[in-house]
Amino acid sequence: MTGQFRLGALLIALAVGVAAAPTAILAQQQQPFFAGKTIQLIVSTGTGGGQDANARLVARHWTNHLAGHPTIVVKNMPGAGHLRAANYIANQAPKDGTTLGAIVPAFLLAQVLESSKGIQFDAAKLSWIGSSAAINSTVYIWNKTQVQTMEDATRQQVLMGATGAGSYTQIYPHILNAIIGSKFKVIAGYATTNDVNLAMERGEVQGRAGNNFNSLRMENPEWLREGKIRFLAQVGLKRDADYPDLPLMHEFGKTDDDKRLLRLFSADIAVGRPFIGPPGMESQRLEELQRAFDQTMADPALLKEAQEMHIDIAPVKGEELQAIVSDIVSTPADVVTRARAALADLEK
């Protein structure tokens, strides 16, 4: 009897194990992909700037809308006018969504103009998740500078602080010099845009290009409040509602061709502050990230914190970004040729 009892018990245990196996497998299959994982978010600027603060804000809330609530860790990767980070996302990041990027879209122009030998990506093939805001950029000078208007800058030299060769801090002054005859002298070599700001306050340089209104309101509200800077132009495809009288950069073009060329250098502003993934990402994973990102942009907790930090939230969906980017990288050859010529001295 004892032997029969043991045999019966063994058979029952086996039956229970077999019955439980599909349940265990099903539970494993239903486990969210990001559960227990860490997402590395690569930021293409140094710490402390508007891009960095924006990325960290989004990261804090994005995890709440991703199934499995992964940890999102921000890693700063400045360098080469944002190409270093773009190349990393395109070539070294795993394609499963565990490494993403928050990259200033200056790298789009770098690809169109082939302005750097270090380009190792096709922007149209990257996975565009969404943008937290599309805010116009600016060209401004310190208030102690004698120059009052862009027209004055065509008659008097202005020292403009700048970071990498592919950054807006260099591109905008150079293209304006080439197209409208301004006399901006670019003083390059600053490690970060914060360093440029400090140099301007110390009087080492007189102005800066490529800082958007949102970053200014967040990082240097006293500059705006106390009138410490003077705007010469805003950069975008339409005027900011808060600055309806400030001319757009492309409006300074004297001919239609000039305006068309300057618009090329303004189009990527519509991309704003994008969040991207590597090329070849699984469609299901990309859709999951896009859906969670869209939900994050409407999250009352994020919106409240953004307001407290003076960070604007004006989101653009991933599908819209993909269309904008595809249009930019398909710029007609004649426009590209003239744009390259206009920036020829930037490569020297």
Beta strands, then each sheet from edge to edge (+ up, - down):
strand 1: 38-43
strand 2: 71-76
strand 3: 99-102
strand 4: 127-131
strand 5: 137-142
strand 6: 158-161
strand 7: 184-187
strand 8: 207-209
strand 9: 229-235
strand 10: 274-277
strand 11: 316-317
sheet 1: 2+ 1+ 3+ 10- 4+ 11-
sheet 2: 7+ 6+ 8+ 5- 9+
end
